[in-house]
Amino acid sequence: MGPLDRPDLYVVVRLLETLRASDRRLTRTQLQIASGMNYTQFQRYLDLALSRGLVSLAAGNPGPPWVELTAKGYDALMFLARGMREVVGPGILPPT
């Protein structure tokens, strides 16, 4: 499973918006199910978001770690959503 060469920005927005709508933190399993991705796709986009500092992992004492939306991730979400709205119009994208 390699890195994403050309990530789908709509999928990135969906991942970040799922976290934003869920009080900014979910377990990996909850995030995968809520964002509607298969495991392989989810893992690639999660790795991308982690490597760019858009999300972080926080210890879930004693359970699994939480995936949290960072301030940088929130800013990126609003930037991408605003740009996508200009191109495709309003819809399921978050308000800016």
N, C-alpha and C positions, 0 to 999 in steps of 0.2 A: 504494500500500500504506500504509494509515493505521495509527495506533496502535490498540491493543486497548482497547475501551471496557469490556468485561466479560470479563477473561481467565478461562479455565478453570483453576482452582487445581490440579486433578489434572495438567494438562499442565505447569504450573510445577513441581510436585513431581517429575514424571517427568524433566524437563530437569535439575533440580538433583541428583536421585538418580543420574542417569547420570554426572554429573561426580564425585559423591562416590564412586561405586563404581569409578571409573577413576582413582584416585589424584589426584582433583581437577583434572585438566587433560587436555584433548583439543583437536585442531584443530577448526575449525568443521565441516568435512566429517565427521570422525569422530563428533562430537557429534550432528549431524543424523541420520546413519545409525543410531547407537546408540539415539537417543531415538525413532526411528520416525516422524519428521514429514516432511511435504513441505517444499520449500524456502520457500514463502511463509509457511506457519505457523511454521516454525522461525525465520525471520528476524524475524517479529513478536515471538515469545516471547524470542528472544535480545536484541532491542532493549529489551524490557521489563526483562529481568533486568539488562542493562547499565545502564539508566537508574536502576534502584533500588539499584545497587551490590551485587547478589547474585552477579554474576560480573564478571570483568575480563578484558581482553585483554593478553597478554604477548607480547613479541617472540619469534619463533621463529627464531633465527639459524641458518642463512640461510633457513629455510623459512617456511611460513605462520604467522601468530600463533596462540598457544594461547588457549583459553578456560579460565579458571581459576575455581574456586569460591572465593569470598571467605569470611571468617569470618562476615560478616553473612548470606551466602547459606546457609552451613551452619546457622546459628541459625534462619533462616527455614524451611529444609527440615525441621528437627526440630519446629518449632512447627506447621507446616502438617500434617506427617505425624501428629503426636500428635492434632491436632484432627480430622483426617479419620478416623483410626482410631476415635475416639470415635463418629463418625457411622456409618461403614460397616463397622467391625470390622477385624480383622487381615486381611492379604492380602499384596499385593505392595509395600506401603509399607515404607520402611526402619524398622528398630528405633530407638526413641528412647532 
